[in-house]
């Protein structure tokens, strides 16, 4: 097992009741579960997201913590939160990373692989890597 490692699981969801396709506004929620799969307690310090719609318009989001928290996770502990984003198109992708610092001062990133944001009835327009 790596000494410094967080892993992430993502569950995206289309929010039909908060969307207005006639106004090119599509709302999505995503639930992230972050688990410390390493051997040392570590704290999530900041986030970095790249949100891209199906017209290749990208928005970059950086900030401290997640939903107002900077959780300190012991090995095996998880933290879950839900947040959201809006797109001007019915589909897109998100990917990014979390910057973390272990109790012993070691710094590391936790990558979040690309996941799809897809409104009901929309077809995916890009290949996820």
FIKOLZA-1660 file (N, C-alpha, C; in steps of 0.1 Angstrom, whole numbers, plus 5000, padded with zeros to 4 digits):
% residues 129
   i   px   py   pz ch aa at
   1 5008 4988 5000  A  X  N
   1 5000 5000 5000  A  X CA
   1 5009 5012 5000  A  X  C
   2 5006 5022 4991  A  X  N
   2 5013 5035 4991  A  X CA
   2 5012 5042 5005  A  X  C
   3 5023 5049 5008  A  X  N
   3 5023 5056 5021  A  X CA
   3 5013 5068 5020  A  X  C
   4 5013 5075 5009  A  X  N
   4 5005 5087 5008  A  X CA
   4 4995 5085 4996  A  X  C
   5 4982 5083 4999  A  X  N
   5 4973 5081 4988  A  X CA
   5 4958 5083 4992  A  X  C
   6 4951 5091 4985  A  X  N
   6 4937 5092 4986  A  X CA
   6 4931 5087 4973  A  X  C
   7 4920 5081 4973  A  X  N
   7 4912 5077 4961  A  X CA
   7 4899 5083 4962  A  X  C
   8 4893 5085 4950  A  X  N
   8 4880 5092 4949  A  X CA
   8 4870 5083 4940  A  X  C
   9 4858 5084 4945  A  X  N
   9 4847 5078 4937  A  X CA
   9 4837 5090 4934  A  X  C
  10 4831 5090 4922  A  X  N
  10 4823 5101 4918  A  X CA
  10 4809 5095 4913  A  X  C
  11 4798 5101 4917  A  X  N
  11 4785 5098 4912  A  X CA
  11 4779 5111 4907  A  X  C
  12 4779 5113 4894  A  X  N
  12 4772 5125 4889  A  X CA
  12 4757 5123 4887  A  X  C
  13 4750 5134 4887  A  X  N
  13 4735 5133 4886  A  X CA
  13 4730 5146 4878  A  X  C
  14 4721 5144 4869  A  X  N
  14 4715 5155 4862  A  X CA
  14 4703 5160 4871  A  X  C
  15 4702 5173 4872  A  X  N
  15 4692 5179 4880  A  X CA
  15 4681 5186 4871  A  X  C
  16 4672 5178 4867  A  X  N
  16 4662 5182 4857  A  X CA
  16 4654 5194 4862  A  X  C
  17 4650 5194 4875  A  X  N
  17 4642 5204 4881  A  X CA
  17 4649 5217 4882  A  X  C
  18 4662 5217 4882  A  X  N
  18 4670 5230 4883  A  X CA
  18 4675 5234 4870  A  X  C
  19 4672 5227 4859  A  X  N
  19 4677 5230 4846  A  X CA
  19 4666 5237 4837  A  X  C
  20 4671 5244 4827  A  X  N
  20 4662 5251 4818  A  X CA
  20 4668 5250 4804  A  X  C
  21 4666 5239 4797  A  X  N
  21 4672 5237 4784  A  X CA
  21 4669 5248 4774  A  X  C
  22 4657 5254 4775  A  X  N
  22 4653 5265 4766  A  X CA
  22 4662 5277 4768  A  X  C
  23 4668 5278 4780  A  X  N
  23 4677 5289 4783  A  X CA
  23 4692 5284 4783  A  X  C
  24 4694 5273 4778  A  X  N
  24 4708 5267 4777  A  X CA
  24 4714 5266 4791  A  X  C
  25 4707 5261 4801  A  X  N
  25 4712 5260 4814  A  X CA
  25 4709 5245 4819  A  X  C
  26 4719 5238 4821  A  X  N
  26 4718 5224 4825  A  X CA
  26 4725 5222 4839  A  X  C
  27 4718 5218 4849  A  X  N
  27 4723 5217 4863  A  X CA
  27 4727 5202 4866  A  X  C
  28 4738 5201 4872  A  X  N
  28 4743 5188 4876  A  X CA
  28 4748 5188 4890  A  X  C
  29 4746 5177 4897  A  X  N
  29 4752 5175 4910  A  X CA
  29 4762 5164 4909  A  X  C
  30 4772 5164 4918  A  X  N
  30 4781 5152 4918  A  X CA
  30 4785 5150 4933  A  X  C
  31 4785 5137 4936  A  X  N
  31 4788 5133 4950  A  X CA
  31 4802 5126 4949  A  X  C
  32 4811 5132 4957  A  X  N
  32 4825 5127 4958  A  X CA
  32 4827 5120 4971  A  X  C
  33 4833 5108 4970  A  X  N
  33 4837 5101 4982  A  X CA
  33 4852 5100 4982  A  X  C
  34 4859 5106 4991  A  X  N
  34 4873 5106 4992  A  X CA
  34 4878 5097 5003  A  X  C
  35 4886 5087 5000  A  X  N
  35 4891 5077 5010  A  X CA
  35 4906 5078 5011  A  X  C
  36 4911 5078 5024  A  X  N
  36 4925 5077 5026  A  X CA
  36 4929 5063 5025  A  X  C
  37 4935 5059 5014  A  X  N
  37 4939 5045 5012  A  X CA
  37 4954 5044 5014  A  X  C
  38 4960 5054 5020  A  X  N
  38 4975 5054 5023  A  X CA
  38 4977 5049 5037  A  X  C
  39 4989 5050 5042  A  X  N
  39 4993 5046 5055  A  X CA
  39 4995 5057 5065  A  X  C
  40 4993 5070 5061  A  X  N
  40 4995 5081 5070  A  X CA
  40 4983 5090 5069  A  X  C
  41 4979 5096 5081  A  X  N
  41 4968 5105 5081  A  X CA
  41 4972 5117 5072  A  X  C
  42 4962 5123 5065  A  X  N
  42 4964 5134 5056  A  X CA
  42 4952 5143 5056  A  X  C
  43 4954 5156 5052  A  X  N
  43 4944 5165 5051  A  X CA
  43 4942 5170 5037  A  X  C
  44 4929 5171 5032  A  X  N
  44 4926 5176 5020  A  X CA
  44 4927 5192 5021  A  X  C
  45 4935 5198 5013  A  X  N
  45 4937 5213 5015  A  X CA
  45 4929 5221 5004  A  X  C
  46 4930 5216 4992  A  X  N
  46 4924 5224 4981  A  X CA
  46 4919 5215 4970  A  X  C
  47 4911 5221 4961  A  X  N
  47 4906 5214 4949  A  X CA
  47 4909 5222 4936  A  X  C
  48 4910 5214 4925  A  X  N
  48 4912 5220 4912  A  X CA
  48 4903 5212 4902  A  X  C
  49 4894 5219 4896  A  X  N
  49 4885 5212 4886  A  X CA
  49 4886 5219 4872  A  X  C
  50 4885 5211 4862  A  X  N
  50 4883 5216 4848  A  X CA
  50 4870 5210 4844  A  X  C
  51 4861 5219 4841  A  X  N
  51 4847 5216 4836  A  X CA
  51 4846 5220 4822  A  X  C
  52 4843 5210 4813  A  X  N
  52 4843 5213 4799  A  X CA
  52 4829 5209 4793  A  X  C
  53 4823 5218 4786  A  X  N
  53 4810 5214 4779  A  X CA
  53 4812 5208 4766  A  X  C
  54 4801 5204 4759  A  X  N
  54 4803 5197 4746  A  X CA
  54 4807 5206 4735  A  X  C
  55 4809 5219 4737  A  X  N
  55 4814 5228 4727  A  X CA
  55 4829 5231 4730  A  X  C
  56 4835 5223 4739  A  X  N
  56 4849 5225 4743  A  X CA
  56 4852 5238 4750  A  X  C
  57 4841 5244 4756  A  X  N
  57 4844 5256 4765  A  X CA
  57 4847 5250 4778  A  X  C
  58 4859 5255 4783  A  X  N
  58 4863 5249 4796  A  X CA
  58 4863 5260 4807  A  X  C
  59 4860 5256 4819  A  X  N
  59 4861 5265 4831  A  X CA
  59 4869 5258 4841  A  X  C
  60 4879 5266 4847  A  X  N
  60 4887 5261 4857  A  X CA
  60 4883 5266 4870  A  X  C
  61 4882 5257 4880  A  X  N
  61 4878 5261 4894  A  X CA
  61 4888 5257 4903  A  X  C
  62 4893 5266 4911  A  X  N
  62 4903 5263 4922  A  X CA
  62 4899 5269 4935  A  X  C
  63 4901 5262 4946  A  X  N
  63 4897 5268 4959  A  X CA
  63 4902 5260 4970  A  X  C
  64 4901 5266 4982  A  X  N
  64 4905 5258 4994  A  X CA
  64 4894 5249 4998  A  X  C
  65 4897 5237 5002  A  X  N
  65 4888 5227 5008  A  X CA
  65 4877 5223 4998  A  X  C
  66 4867 5216 5004  A  X  N
  66 4855 5212 4996  A  X CA
  66 4843 5215 5005  A  X  C
  67 4833 5222 4999  A  X  N
  67 4821 5226 5006  A  X CA
  67 4824 5231 5020  A  X  C
  68 4834 5240 5021  A  X  N
  68 4838 5246 5034  A  X CA
  68 4846 5237 5043  A  X  C
  69 4850 5226 5039  A  X  N
  69 4857 5217 5048  A  X CA
  69 4871 5214 5043  A  X  C
  70 4880 5211 5052  A  X  N
  70 4894 5206 5048  A  X CA
  70 4896 5193 5057  A  X  C
  71 4889 5182 5053  A  X  N
  71 4889 5171 5062  A  X CA
  71 4903 5164 5064  A  X  C
  72 4905 5161 5076  A  X  N
  72 4917 5153 5080  A  X CA
  72 4913 5138 5081  A  X  C
  73 4919 5130 5072  A  X  N
  73 4914 5116 5071  A  X CA
  73 4925 5107 5076  A  X  C
  74 4922 5098 5086  A  X  N
  74 4931 5088 5091  A  X CA
  74 4931 5077 5080  A  X  C
  75 4941 5068 5080  A  X  N
  75 4941 5057 5070  A  X CA
  75 4928 5049 5071  A  X  C
  76 4921 5047 5060  A  X  N
  76 4909 5040 5060  A  X CA
  76 4896 5048 5061  A  X  C
  77 4898 5061 5065  A  X  N
  77 4886 5070 5067  A  X CA
  77 4882 5076 5053  A  X  C
  78 4869 5079 5052  A  X  N
  78 4864 5085 5040  A  X CA
  78 4856 5098 5044  A  X  C
  79 4855 5107 5034  A  X  N
  79 4847 5119 5036  A  X CA
  79 4839 5120 5023  A  X  C
  80 4826 5123 5024  A  X  N
  80 4817 5124 5013  A  X CA
  80 4811 5138 5012  A  X  C
  81 4810 5144 5000  A  X  N
  81 4803 5156 4999  A  X CA
  81 4796 5157 4985  A  X  C
  82 4786 5166 4984  A  X  N
  82 4779 5168 4972  A  X CA
  82 4780 5183 4968  A  X  C
  83 4783 5185 4956  A  X  N
  83 4784 5199 4950  A  X CA
  83 4777 5199 4937  A  X  C
  84 4779 5210 4930  A  X  N
  84 4772 5210 4917  A  X CA
  84 4779 5220 4907  A  X  C
  85 4774 5219 4895  A  X  N
  85 4779 5228 4884  A  X CA
  85 4768 5230 4874  A  X  C
  86 4769 5240 4866  A  X  N
  86 4760 5242 4854  A  X CA
  86 4768 5242 4841  A  X  C
  87 4761 5237 4831  A  X  N
  87 4767 5238 4817  A  X CA
  87 4757 5245 4808  A  X  C
  88 4762 5251 4797  A  X  N
  88 4753 5257 4787  A  X CA
  88 4749 5246 4777  A  X  C
  89 4754 5234 4778  A  X  N
  89 4751 5223 4769  A  X CA
  89 4746 5211 4777  A  X  C
  90 4739 5202 4770  A  X  N
  90 4734 5190 4778  A  X CA
  90 4744 5180 4782  A  X  C
  91 4756 5181 4778  A  X  N
  91 4767 5171 4782  A  X CA
  91 4780 5178 4783  A  X  C
  92 4789 5172 4791  A  X  N
  92 4802 5177 4793  A  X CA
  92 4810 5167 4802  A  X  C
  93 4822 5172 4806  A  X  N
  93 4830 5164 4815  A  X CA
  93 4836 5172 4826  A  X  C
  94 4840 5166 4836  A  X  N
  94 4848 5172 4847  A  X CA
  94 4860 5163 4850  A  X  C
  95 4871 5169 4854  A  X  N
  95 4882 5162 4859  A  X CA
  95 4890 5171 4868  A  X  C
  96 4899 5166 4876  A  X  N
  96 4906 5175 4884  A  X CA
  96 4915 5168 4894  A  X  C
  97 4917 5174 4906  A  X  N
  97 4926 5168 4916  A  X CA
  97 4924 5175 4929  A  X  C
  98 4928 5168 4940  A  X  N
  98 4928 5174 4953  A  X CA
  98 4942 5175 4958  A  X  C
  99 4946 5186 4964  A  X  N
  99 4959 5188 4969  A  X CA
  99 4958 5184 4984  A  X  C
 100 4967 5175 4989  A  X  N
 100 4967 5170 5002  A  X CA
 100 4980 5172 5009  A  X  C
 101 4980 5172 5022  A  X  N
 101 4992 5173 5030  A  X CA
 101 4991 5162 5041  A  X  C
 102 5001 5153 5042  A  X  N
 102 5001 5143 5052  A  X CA
 102 5005 5149 5066  A  X  C
 103 5003 5141 5076  A  X  N
 103 5006 5146 5090  A  X CA
 103 5021 5148 5091  A  X  C
 104 5029 5141 5083  A  X  N
 104 5044 5143 5084  A  X CA
 104 5049 5154 5075  A  X  C
 105 5040 5161 5069  A  X  N
 105 5044 5172 5060  A  X CA
 105 5045 5169 5045  A  X  C
 106 5044 5156 5042  A  X  N
 106 5045 5152 5028  A  X CA
 106 5033 5158 5020  A  X  C
 107 5036 5163 5008  A  X  N
 107 5025 5169 5000  A  X CA
 107 5023 5159 4988  A  X  C
 108 5010 5158 4985  A  X  N
 108 5007 5149 4973  A  X CA
 108 4993 5153 4967  A  X  C
 109 4991 5149 4955  A  X  N
 109 4979 5151 4948  A  X CA
 109 4970 5138 4947  A  X  C
 110 4957 5140 4947  A  X  N
 110 4948 5129 4945  A  X CA
 110 4941 5133 4932  A  X  C
 111 4944 5126 4921  A  X  N
 111 4937 5129 4908  A  X CA
 111 4923 5124 4908  A  X  C
 112 4914 5131 4901  A  X  N
 112 4901 5127 4899  A  X CA
 112 4899 5125 4884  A  X  C
 113 4898 5113 4879  A  X  N
 113 4897 5110 4865  A  X CA
 113 4884 5116 4859  A  X  C
 114 4884 5119 4846  A  X  N
 114 4873 5125 4840  A  X CA
 114 4860 5117 4842  A  X  C
 115 4849 5124 4845  A  X  N
 115 4836 5118 4845  A  X CA
 115 4827 5126 4837  A  X  C
 116 4816 5120 4833  A  X  N
 116 4807 5126 4823  A  X CA
 116 4795 5132 4830  A  X  C
 117 4791 5144 4825  A  X  N
 117 4779 5151 4829  A  X CA
 117 4769 5150 4818  A  X  C
 118 4758 5143 4820  A  X  N
 118 4749 5140 4808  A  X CA
 118 4735 5142 4812  A  X  C
 119 4728 5151 4805  A  X  N
 119 4714 5153 4808  A  X CA
 119 4706 5142 4802  A  X  C
 120 4694 5140 4807  A  X  N
 120 4685 5129 4802  A  X CA
 120 4683 5131 4787  A  X  C
 121 4685 5121 4779  A  X  N
 121 4683 5121 4765  A  X CA
 121 4695 5127 4757  A  X  C
 122 4705 5132 4763  A  X  N
 122 4716 5137 4756  A  X CA
 122 4726 5126 4753  A  X  C
 123 4733 5128 4742  A  X  N
 123 4743 5118 4738  A  X CA
 123 4757 5123 4742  A  X  C
 124 4765 5115 4747  A  X  N
 124 4779 5119 4750  A  X CA
 124 4786 5123 4737  A  X  C
 125 4794 5134 4738  A  X  N
 125 4800 5139 4726  A  X CA
 125 4816 5138 4726  A  X  C
 126 4821 5133 4737  A  X  N
 126 4835 5132 4738  A  X CA
 126 4839 5118 4744  A  X  C
 127 4851 5114 4742  A  X  N
 127 4857 5102 4748  A  X CA
 127 4864 5105 4761  A  X  C
 128 4861 5098 4771  A  X  N
 128 4868 5100 4784  A  X CA
 128 4881 5093 4784  A  X  C
 129 4891 5099 4790  A  X  N
 129 4904 5092 4790  A  X CA
 129 4907 5088 4805  A  X  C
% end
